[in-house]
Amino acid sequence: MAKIFNAFIIAVLIYSITCTDTNVCVQKSPCLCEFSEYSRIDISQATQKDQNPIKPEDFLQDEINGDIFYFHGCTDGIFNLTAHKLNSTNNATILKGSLIYQSQGHAKVLGESSQIKFHTGPDEKGAYDLTYKGVNGSVLASIHLICDSFNQPFIKVLPNTSNEQILVLSSPHACIITQHPGLSTGSVLLILFFIAVGIYFICGGIVLYFIRGARGLELIPNIDFWRGLPGLVKWLQRKFD
């Protein structure tokens, strides 16, 4: 029993040392990426206006040099070409996509929700991007996420000379969402660990004192194990180096 408990203590110590936090945002869906269990970016409602439900035909739009870009967020919207008096290259009456591009009386899908990738690596300015990537990995368009408390989201097309179109999305839903839980899993484990250690040494010392008449260092349960622990650690280090 004592050996099992000693092994448990070593395992918890190794877990406590190796567990580290990370700032990498892991993409879970076209709308969501998570930094941790309690921190995330969720743009599923990024295009919502006045608390109204987002409809398939609702797009944010901006114009530059006569060209118009329509953004439906991280889901594909339905763009009615007839209502906008536009044509498409395949004579369709509707387009379905996340980002629609209009130029010279024609419109096309520039990006679909399935092509969305989060670019959320560490950045000194705290900026995060969405990109639409084609089948060959080329970037079709990029959208910078701007955290803004203003309730009316908007997009802005930036002047650009390259093939990659760059836009800016300003929305309160582009902010990092952080929850403040009571105790994390690691904290609970550490508390349980110290409670178990306290019970182990105190109760073990009492038993040794009254039953075996131990005194001094002999009051420490399994004292031979603890004396040999530094050597065991060195042996493990040499084994895994």
Residue pairs with C-beta under 8 A, 6 or more apart in sequence:
2 221
2 222
2 225
5 196
5 200
6 222
6 225
8 196
9 193
9 196
9 197
12 189
12 193
15 189
16 186
16 189
16 190
16 193
19 186
21 36
22 35
22 36
23 35
23 122
24 35
24 120
24 121
25 33
25 34
25 35
25 40
25 41
25 118
25 120
25 128
26 33
26 34
26 35
27 33
27 117
27 118
28 34
29 74
30 74
30 75
30 98
30 113
30 114
30 116
31 42
31 43
31 44
31 73
31 74
31 75
32 40
32 41
32 42
32 43
32 44
33 40
33 41
33 118
33 120
34 40
35 176
37 184
38 178
38 179
38 180
38 181
39 176
39 177
39 178
39 179
40 176
40 177
41 118
41 120
41 128
41 145
41 174
41 175
41 176
41 177
42 173
42 177
43 73
43 74
43 130
43 145
43 169
43 171
43 173
43 174
44 73
44 74
44 75
44 173
45 54
45 73
45 173
46 73
46 74
46 153
46 169
46 171
46 173
46 174
47 54
47 58
47 59
47 60
47 71
47 72
47 73
47 153
47 171
48 54
48 153
48 173
49 58
49 151
49 152
49 153
50 151
50 152
54 73
54 75
56 72
56 77
56 78
57 77
57 78
57 79
57 80
58 72
58 77
59 70
59 71
59 72
59 77
59 79
59 100
60 70
60 71
60 72
60 73
60 153
60 154
60 155
60 169
61 68
61 69
61 70
61 71
61 155
62 68
62 69
62 154
62 155
62 156
62 157
62 167
63 69
63 157
64 157
64 159
66 103
66 104
67 101
67 102
67 103
67 157
68 101
68 102
68 103
69 99
69 100
69 101
69 102
69 110
69 155
69 157
69 165
69 167
70 77
70 79
70 99
70 100
70 101
70 102
71 98
71 99
71 100
71 143
71 155
71 167
71 169
72 97
72 98
72 99
72 100
73 98
74 98
74 113
74 116
74 130
75 98
75 113
76 96
76 97
76 98
76 112
76 113
77 96
77 97
77 98
77 100
78 94
78 95
78 96
79 94
79 95
79 96
79 97
79 100
79 107
80 93
80 94
81 87
81 88
81 92
81 93
81 94
81 95
81 107
82 93
84 102
84 107
85 105
86 102
86 105
86 106
86 107
87 105
87 106
87 107
88 95
88 106
88 107
88 108
89 106
89 108
95 107
95 108
95 109
96 109
96 112
97 109
97 110
97 111
97 112
97 113
98 111
98 112
98 113
98 115
98 116
98 132
99 109
99 110
99 111
99 132
99 141
99 143
100 107
100 108
100 109
100 110
101 107
101 108
101 109
101 110
101 165
110 132
110 140
110 141
110 165
111 132
111 140
111 141
112 132
115 132
115 133
115 134
115 140
116 130
116 131
116 132
117 130
117 131
117 132
117 133
118 128
118 129
118 130
119 128
119 129
119 130
119 131
119 142
120 128
120 129
127 144
127 145
127 146
128 144
128 145
128 174
129 142
129 143
129 144
129 145
130 142
130 143
130 145
130 169
131 139
131 140
131 141
131 142
131 143
132 139
132 140
132 141
132 142
133 139
133 140
134 140
139 164
140 164
140 165
141 164
141 165
141 166
141 167
142 164
142 165
142 166
142 167
143 155
143 166
143 167
143 168
143 169
144 166
144 167
144 168
144 169
145 169
145 171
145 174
146 168
146 169
146 170
146 171
146 174
147 171
147 172
147 174
147 175
147 176
148 170
148 171
148 172
148 174
148 175
149 172
150 170
150 172
151 172
153 169
153 170
153 171
153 172
153 173
154 169
154 170
155 167
155 168
155 169
155 170
156 167
156 168
156 170
157 165
157 166
157 167
158 166
158 167
158 168
160 166
183 191
200 221
201 220
201 221
204 220
204 221
204 222
205 214
205 219
205 220
205 221
207 221
208 214
208 218
208 219
208 221
209 215
209 219
212 218
217 223
220 226
